[in-house]
Amino acid sequence: MKESVIYKVFKRQARFSVFLLGLLIAPAIAQADTFTGLKPASPQPDAADLKPGLAVTYYGVKVNSIKELEENMGYMDGKPGEPIPMLNYQVGNGNVLTANSNDMVGAIIKGFIKMEQPGRYVFMVHSNDGVWVSIGDKLIYEDPDVHADRFSDEIIVEISEPGWYPVHIKYFEKKNTATLELYWEAPGFGELDYVPAEVFSHTGE
């Protein structure tokens, strides 16, 4: 039997063996959401203007939800941070993403993701605390409140047109541990892994 995407993630990362056991005894995995109609950036960004990674703006906030983060953004200025090369952060009690703080951090992350060929992409998000993810101007996932490390279900995205797609992520960490990871299985690749750094870019705007 073909292994599920979730099984492959947990098998590859031994540190999640306890979670894998929970999945094996669970009655079923929820039906994956499928998203179509994502919009590529228009116009497509000029290669000469692109910089590696994703742009990020940080907010020093103590919040319990993405909604509260958005409310705080309405009356306070954020601070640009070092670009985020890729979303592979499970930092324990360390600094959150590329910020210089390890607690009470809000982050607005923007840029582009390159989907080089049409077809079926499978994404998964691993987060702690709240997260909101939009690709191609379409919300594909949110887990907006305080929570311990947990994975999304499979998120299936059908792409009809190759190119650069806008990415917009809202994220916060309240206290203690922090995690923000984005996985995918792209067409032609049979295994879920981190979305690689080379498919992320931003223009600095």
Residue pairs with C-beta under 8 A, 6 or more apart in sequence:
3 11
4 29
4 154
5 122
5 124
5 154
5 185
5 192
6 23
6 29
6 124
6 151
6 153
6 154
7 20
7 23
8 191
8 192
9 16
9 124
9 151
9 183
9 192
10 16
10 17
10 19
10 20
10 23
11 20
12 192
12 193
19 151
23 29
29 153
29 154
30 153
31 153
32 122
32 153
32 154
32 155
32 156
33 140
33 153
33 154
33 155
33 156
34 156
34 157
34 158
35 138
35 140
35 155
35 156
35 157
35 158
36 157
36 158
36 160
37 136
37 138
38 135
38 136
38 137
38 138
38 157
38 159
38 165
39 136
39 137
39 138
39 165
39 166
40 136
40 161
40 163
40 164
40 165
41 112
41 163
41 164
41 165
41 166
44 163
44 164
45 112
45 164
45 201
45 203
49 203
50 112
50 201
50 202
50 203
51 83
51 201
51 202
51 203
51 204
52 83
52 85
52 197
52 200
52 201
53 83
53 84
53 85
53 86
53 111
53 197
53 200
53 201
53 202
54 83
54 84
54 87
54 109
54 110
54 111
54 167
54 169
54 200
54 201
54 202
55 80
55 83
55 109
55 110
55 111
55 202
55 203
55 204
55 205
56 80
56 81
56 82
56 83
56 84
56 97
56 98
56 107
56 108
56 109
56 110
57 78
57 79
57 80
57 81
57 107
57 108
58 78
58 79
58 80
58 81
58 99
58 101
58 105
58 106
58 107
59 69
59 72
59 73
59 76
59 78
59 79
59 105
59 106
59 107
59 108
60 101
60 104
60 105
60 106
61 68
61 69
61 72
61 76
61 104
61 105
61 106
61 172
62 104
62 174
63 69
63 72
63 106
63 130
63 172
63 174
64 145
64 146
64 174
65 130
65 144
65 145
65 146
66 130
66 131
66 132
66 142
66 144
66 145
66 170
66 172
67 144
69 106
69 130
69 170
69 172
70 170
72 106
73 106
73 108
78 106
78 108
81 97
81 98
81 99
81 107
82 98
83 98
83 202
84 97
84 98
84 109
84 200
85 197
85 200
86 182
86 194
86 195
86 196
86 197
86 200
87 169
87 180
87 181
87 182
87 194
87 195
88 181
88 182
88 194
89 96
89 97
89 178
89 179
89 180
89 181
90 126
90 149
90 178
90 179
90 181
91 102
91 177
91 178
91 179
92 177
92 178
93 102
93 176
93 177
94 102
94 178
95 101
95 102
96 102
96 103
96 105
96 107
96 173
96 178
97 105
97 107
97 171
97 178
97 180
99 105
99 107
102 178
103 173
103 174
103 175
103 176
104 173
104 174
104 175
105 172
105 173
105 178
106 170
106 171
106 172
107 169
107 170
107 171
107 172
108 168
108 169
108 170
109 167
109 168
109 169
109 170
109 171
110 166
110 167
110 168
110 169
110 202
111 166
111 167
111 200
111 201
111 202
111 203
112 164
112 165
112 166
112 167
112 200
112 201
112 202
113 135
113 164
113 165
113 167
113 195
113 199
113 200
114 163
114 164
114 165
114 198
114 199
114 200
114 201
115 121
115 159
115 162
115 163
115 165
115 186
115 199
116 162
116 186
116 199
117 159
117 162
117 186
117 187
117 188
118 159
118 160
118 161
118 162
118 187
119 158
119 159
119 186
119 187
119 188
120 156
120 157
120 158
120 159
120 187
121 156
121 157
121 158
121 159
121 184
121 185
121 186
121 187
122 154
122 155
122 156
122 157
122 184
122 185
122 192
123 140
123 141
123 152
123 154
123 155
123 156
123 157
123 182
123 183
123 184
123 195
124 151
124 152
124 153
124 154
124 155
124 182
124 183
124 184
124 192
125 131
125 133
125 141
125 143
125 151
125 152
125 155
125 181
125 182
125 183
126 149
126 150
126 151
126 152
126 179
126 180
126 181
126 182
126 183
127 143
127 147
127 149
127 150
127 152
127 171
127 179
127 180
127 181
128 147
128 148
128 149
128 150
128 173
128 177
128 178
128 179
128 180
129 145
129 146
129 147
129 172
129 173
129 174
129 178
130 143
130 144
130 145
130 146
130 147
130 170
130 171
130 172
131 141
131 142
131 143
131 144
131 169
131 170
131 171
131 180
132 139
132 141
132 142
132 144
132 169
132 170
132 171
133 139
133 140
133 141
133 142
133 167
133 168
133 169
133 182
134 140
134 166
134 167
134 168
134 169
135 157
135 165
135 166
135 167
135 168
136 165
136 166
137 166
140 155
140 157
141 152
141 155
143 150
143 152
146 174
148 177
149 177
149 179
159 165
164 201
167 200
169 180
171 180
181 194
182 194
182 195
183 192
183 193
183 194
183 195
184 192
184 193
184 195
185 191
185 192
185 193
